[in-house]
Amino acid sequence: MRLLKLLRTTAFRLALVYVLVFAVSAGLLIGFIYLSTSSFMAAQTDETLNAEITGLEEQYRQRGLPGLRQIIIERSSRSESSLYLLANADLSRIAGNLSIWPADAEREPNGYMNFTYDRQVADGIEKRLARARQFRLPGNFYLLVGRDVVDRRGVEDLITDALLWAGALTLALGLLGGFVISRNMMSRIEAINRTSRDIMEGDLSRRVELTGIGDEFDELASNLNDMLDQISRLMAGMREVSDNIAHDLRTPLNRLRSRLEVTLMKPQGDQEYREALEQAISDADGLISTFNSLLLITRAESGVLRENFAPTDLSAIVRDMSELYEPVAEAKNIAFRAISGPPVTCRGDRSLISQALGNMIDNAIKYTPSGGAVSVWVQREAGTATLKVRDNGPGIPEADRARVLQRFVRLEASRHTPGSGLGLSLVAAVAQLHEGELQLDDAGPGLIASLRLPLDA
């Protein structure tokens, strides 16, 4: 059953296709070598025969029949692979190492013939293959010059055997390689499936093991682990949001309900009812704003807002947000300064970046005492664009700078200041969405908040 499963794998099918393609390619290559070698050897044999016939014909013209006969006798004694037969008009043998004129010869249109002849060997008579060409001499004599082609046929048979063995060996090794590759891939995929089943059964801490080879399976496992980590972070964020909503929003909801109950418990005039309703509406608006901030943070952290990314001029955002918050700063007797420079472009969501910068400026104004100063500017820093907001308020202790980026976290010094504790959480979520970072540094006195974003390529 396991073998059948292995044979059905995509890896085995791909390996088999590769083997077949390789076998066909090897077969074509060996076949080409066979045909080329066979053709070359045949052409070489024919050229040798033509050269010998031409030479013997010339000897016949110069020395006559006796001289030709003597030459054929000499050559016949020196070589067994060369065949000669000098015959008269009735094809009776005069000289040569062939006893009779071949009667069963297979003749070709170009004058060549293929035939078998008998050769004396130690064990008796052996049938041999030969290729020859006949020539008619003046005086009604016939000359046959041939070559023994058994060795050439042996080479051709050797190449044919090599072709068959190479094909069989290639197929066998390919099948073996397919099994090995399939088993290896099956084990890697099974590890991923096993981890997936454990996660589906509730063990969310499981991760796919990496082999350390750095191949595509390790890359897939790493991506899956990153995805699982992201899912775990989102789930943890959802649990945290639920806990925070249950804990931090219960107080304003109870306060709203108590105010309305107190209003209904005793007779009130129109003015008192109006004031109570206005206060209730204000509390409801605060709750709605908190829920909207939570929703925006969750959407930013999930990454679904990346589809809105476009080239964004941060200098223009600094100018726009400065115009919006400068009157607020003046109302608190705070010196507000916005440094506007040349365009600095990054790729992002303009609305989210504007809201993040607005939260940074709002925090700076909120915690800067009357007579203080707030500065806003953007600058390039080693491949990043950085939005900076500086104030000379109380600042944030270094030990609390990571904690204030969490939802609903408010330090003791800001407990009596209006707010939900989501401002910097939203800025951090926007930084994460844009693959940037939010950094809080001491301004001595005060705080410098830096939102770093990658520059537009």
Backbone hydrogen bonds, N-H to C=O, Kabsch-Sander energy under -0.5 kcal/mol:
donor,donor_aa,acceptor,acceptor_aa,energy
5,K,1,M,-2.1
6,L,2,R,-2.1
7,L,3,L,-2.3
8,R,4,L,-1.1
9,T,6,L,-1.2
13,R,9,T,-2.0
14,L,10,T,-2.8
15,A,11,A,-2.5
16,L,12,F,-2.7
17,V,13,R,-2.6
18,Y,14,L,-2.5
19,V,15,A,-2.4
20,L,16,L,-2.7
21,V,17,V,-2.7
22,F,18,Y,-2.7
23,A,19,V,-3.2
24,V,20,L,-2.8
25,S,21,V,-2.5
26,A,22,F,-3.0
27,G,23,A,-2.9
28,L,24,V,-2.8
29,L,25,S,-2.4
30,I,26,A,-2.9
31,G,27,G,-2.8
32,F,28,L,-2.5
33,I,29,L,-2.4
34,Y,30,I,-2.9
35,L,31,G,-2.9
36,S,32,F,-2.8
37,T,33,I,-3.0
38,S,34,Y,-3.0
39,S,35,L,-2.8
40,F,36,S,-2.5
41,M,37,T,-2.7
42,A,38,S,-2.5
43,A,39,S,-2.6
44,Q,40,F,-2.5
45,T,41,M,-2.2
46,D,42,A,-2.4
47,E,43,A,-2.5
48,T,44,Q,-2.1
49,L,45,T,-2.3
50,N,46,D,-2.5
51,A,47,E,-2.5
52,E,48,T,-2.4
53,I,49,L,-2.7
54,T,50,N,-2.5
55,G,51,A,-2.2
56,L,52,E,-2.9
57,E,53,I,-2.6
58,E,54,T,-1.9
59,Q,55,G,-2.0
60,Y,56,L,-2.2
61,R,57,E,-1.9
62,Q,58,E,-1.9
63,R,59,Q,-3.2
64,G,60,Y,-1.7
67,G,63,R,-1.0
68,L,64,G,-2.2
69,R,65,L,-2.8
70,Q,66,P,-2.2
71,I,67,G,-2.1
72,I,68,L,-2.4
73,I,69,R,-2.1
74,E,70,Q,-2.1
75,R,71,I,-2.7
76,S,72,I,-2.3
77,S,73,I,-1.4
78,R,74,E,-1.1
79,S,75,R,-1.5
83,L,146,G,-2.8
85,L,144,L,-1.7
86,L,95,A,-3.1
87,A,85,L,-0.5
87,A,142,Y,-3.0
88,N,92,S,-1.7
91,L,88,N,-1.9
94,I,86,L,-3.6
95,A,86,L,-1.4
97,N,84,Y,-0.6
98,L,84,Y,-1.4
106,E,114,N,-3.6
107,R,105,A,-0.8
108,E,112,Y,-3.0
111,G,108,E,-1.9
113,M,132,A,-2.5
114,N,106,E,-2.1
115,F,130,A,-2.1
117,Y,128,R,-2.1
119,R,126,E,-2.5
121,V,124,G,-3.7
124,G,121,V,-1.3
126,E,119,R,-2.7
128,R,117,Y,-2.8
130,A,115,F,-2.4
131,R,147,R,-2.3
132,A,113,M,-2.6
133,R,145,V,-2.3
134,Q,111,G,-0.7
135,F,143,L,-2.8
137,L,135,F,-0.5
137,L,141,F,-3.2
140,N,137,L,-0.9
141,F,137,L,-1.3
142,Y,87,A,-3.1
143,L,135,F,-3.3
144,L,85,L,-2.5
145,V,133,R,-2.3
146,G,83,L,-2.9
147,R,131,R,-2.7
148,D,81,S,-3.2
149,V,129,L,-1.7
150,V,129,L,-0.6
153,R,149,V,-2.6
154,G,150,V,-2.1
155,V,151,D,-2.0
156,E,152,R,-2.2
157,D,153,R,-2.7
158,L,154,G,-2.3
159,I,155,V,-2.5
160,T,156,E,-2.3
161,D,157,D,-2.8
162,A,158,L,-2.5
163,L,159,I,-2.4
164,L,160,T,-2.3
165,W,161,D,-3.1
166,A,162,A,-2.9
167,G,163,L,-2.4
168,A,164,L,-2.6
169,L,165,W,-3.1
170,T,166,A,-2.8
171,L,167,G,-2.4
172,A,168,A,-2.6
173,L,169,L,-3.0
174,G,170,T,-2.5
175,L,171,L,-2.6
176,L,172,A,-2.5
177,G,173,L,-3.0
178,G,174,G,-2.8
179,F,175,L,-2.3
180,V,176,L,-2.5
181,I,177,G,-3.2
182,S,178,G,-2.6
183,R,179,F,-2.7
184,N,180,V,-2.4
185,M,181,I,-2.9
186,M,182,S,-3.1
187,S,183,R,-2.3
188,R,184,N,-2.0
189,I,185,M,-2.9
190,E,186,M,-2.9
191,A,187,S,-1.7
192,I,188,R,-1.6
193,N,189,I,-2.8
194,R,190,E,-3.0
195,T,191,A,-2.1
196,S,192,I,-2.4
197,R,193,N,-2.6
198,D,194,R,-2.2
199,I,195,T,-2.3
200,M,196,S,-2.6
201,E,197,R,-1.7
202,G,199,I,-1.6
203,D,198,D,-2.3
204,L,202,G,-1.6
206,R,203,D,-1.3
219,E,215,D,-2.1
220,L,216,E,-2.5
221,A,217,F,-3.0
222,S,218,D,-2.8
223,N,219,E,-2.4
224,L,220,L,-2.7
225,N,221,A,-2.6
226,D,222,S,-2.5
227,M,223,N,-2.5
228,L,224,L,-2.7
229,D,225,N,-2.6
230,Q,226,D,-2.4
231,I,227,M,-2.7
232,S,228,L,-2.7
233,R,229,D,-2.6
234,L,230,Q,-2.6
235,M,231,I,-2.8
236,A,232,S,-2.8
237,G,233,R,-2.6
238,M,234,L,-2.6
239,R,235,M,-2.6
240,E,236,A,-2.6
241,V,237,G,-2.9
242,S,238,M,-2.7
243,D,239,R,-2.7
244,N,240,E,-3.0
245,I,241,V,-3.1
246,A,242,S,-2.5
247,H,243,D,-2.3
248,D,244,N,-3.6
249,L,244,N,-0.7
249,L,245,I,-1.3
251,T,247,H,-0.6
253,L,249,L,-1.6
254,N,250,R,-2.6
255,R,251,T,-2.6
256,L,252,P,-2.2
257,R,253,L,-2.4
258,S,254,N,-2.9
259,R,255,R,-2.4
260,L,256,L,-2.0
261,E,257,R,-2.3
262,V,258,S,-2.9
263,T,259,R,-2.0
264,L,260,L,-1.7
265,M,261,E,-1.5
266,K,262,V,-0.8
273,Y,269,G,-2.6
274,R,270,D,-2.6
275,E,271,Q,-2.5
276,A,272,E,-2.5
277,L,273,Y,-2.7
278,E,274,R,-2.8
279,Q,275,E,-2.3
280,A,276,A,-2.2
281,I,277,L,-2.7
282,S,278,E,-2.3
283,D,279,Q,-2.5
284,A,280,A,-2.6
285,D,281,I,-2.6
286,G,282,S,-2.1
287,L,283,D,-2.1
288,I,284,A,-2.8
289,S,285,D,-2.7
290,T,286,G,-2.1
291,F,287,L,-2.6
292,N,288,I,-2.7
293,S,289,S,-2.3
294,L,290,T,-2.5
295,L,291,F,-2.6
296,L,292,N,-2.5
297,I,293,S,-2.6
298,T,294,L,-2.5
299,R,295,L,-2.4
300,A,296,L,-2.3
301,E,297,I,-2.6
302,S,298,T,-1.7
303,G,299,R,-0.9
303,G,300,A,-0.6
304,V,299,R,-0.9
305,L,299,R,-0.6
306,R,303,G,-1.4
307,E,304,V,-0.7
308,N,305,L,-1.7
309,F,306,R,-1.8
310,A,348,G,-2.0
312,T,346,C,-3.6
314,L,312,T,-0.8
314,L,344,V,-2.9
317,I,313,D,-1.3
318,V,314,L,-2.3
319,R,315,S,-1.9
320,D,316,A,-2.5
321,M,317,I,-2.8
322,S,318,V,-1.9
323,E,319,R,-2.1
324,L,320,D,-1.4
325,Y,321,M,-2.1
326,E,322,S,-2.1
329,A,325,Y,-2.2
330,E,326,E,-2.4
331,A,327,P,-2.0
332,K,328,V,-0.9
332,K,329,A,-0.8
333,N,330,E,-1.6
334,I,329,A,-2.4
335,A,372,G,-2.6
336,F,334,I,-0.6
337,R,335,A,-0.5
337,R,374,V,-2.6
339,I,376,V,-3.0
340,S,338,A,-0.8
341,G,339,I,-0.5
346,C,312,T,-2.3
347,R,454,P,-0.6
348,G,310,A,-2.4
348,G,346,C,-0.7
350,R,348,G,-0.7
353,I,349,D,-2.5
354,S,350,R,-2.5
355,Q,351,S,-2.3
356,A,352,L,-2.7
357,L,353,I,-2.7
358,G,354,S,-2.5
359,N,355,Q,-2.4
360,M,356,A,-2.0
361,I,357,L,-2.6
362,D,358,G,-2.9
363,N,359,N,-2.5
364,A,360,M,-2.1
365,I,361,I,-2.6
366,K,362,D,-2.5
367,Y,363,N,-2.2
368,T,364,A,-0.7
371,G,333,N,-2.6
372,G,369,P,-2.0
374,V,335,A,-2.8
375,S,390,R,-2.6
376,V,337,R,-2.3
377,W,388,K,-2.0
378,V,339,I,-0.6
379,Q,386,T,-2.0
381,E,384,T,-3.0
384,T,381,E,-1.0
385,A,453,L,-3.5
386,T,379,Q,-3.0
387,L,385,A,-0.5
387,L,451,L,-2.6
388,K,377,W,-3.1
388,K,386,T,-0.5
389,V,449,A,-2.0
390,R,375,S,-2.7
391,D,447,L,-2.0
392,N,373,A,-0.8
400,D,397,P,-1.6
401,R,397,P,-0.6
401,R,398,E,-0.9
404,V,400,D,-2.1
405,L,402,A,-0.8
406,Q,403,R,-1.8
408,F,421,G,-0.9
409,V,406,Q,-1.2
409,V,421,G,-0.8
410,R,408,F,-0.6
414,S,411,L,-1.4
415,R,412,E,-1.2
417,T,414,S,-1.5
426,L,422,L,-2.2
427,V,423,G,-1.6
428,A,424,L,-2.6
429,A,425,S,-2.1
430,V,426,L,-2.4
431,A,427,V,-2.3
432,Q,428,A,-2.3
433,L,429,A,-2.3
434,H,430,V,-1.8
435,E,432,Q,-1.5
436,G,431,A,-3.8
437,E,452,R,-1.6
439,Q,437,E,-0.5
439,Q,450,S,-2.7
441,D,448,I,-2.4
443,A,446,G,-2.0
444,G,446,G,-0.7
447,L,391,D,-0.5
448,I,441,D,-2.8
449,A,389,V,-2.7
449,A,447,L,-0.5
450,S,439,Q,-3.0
450,S,448,I,-0.6
451,L,387,L,-3.0
451,L,449,A,-0.5
452,R,437,E,-2.8
452,R,450,S,-0.7
453,L,385,A,-2.7
455,L,383,G,-1.8
456,D,345,T,-2.2
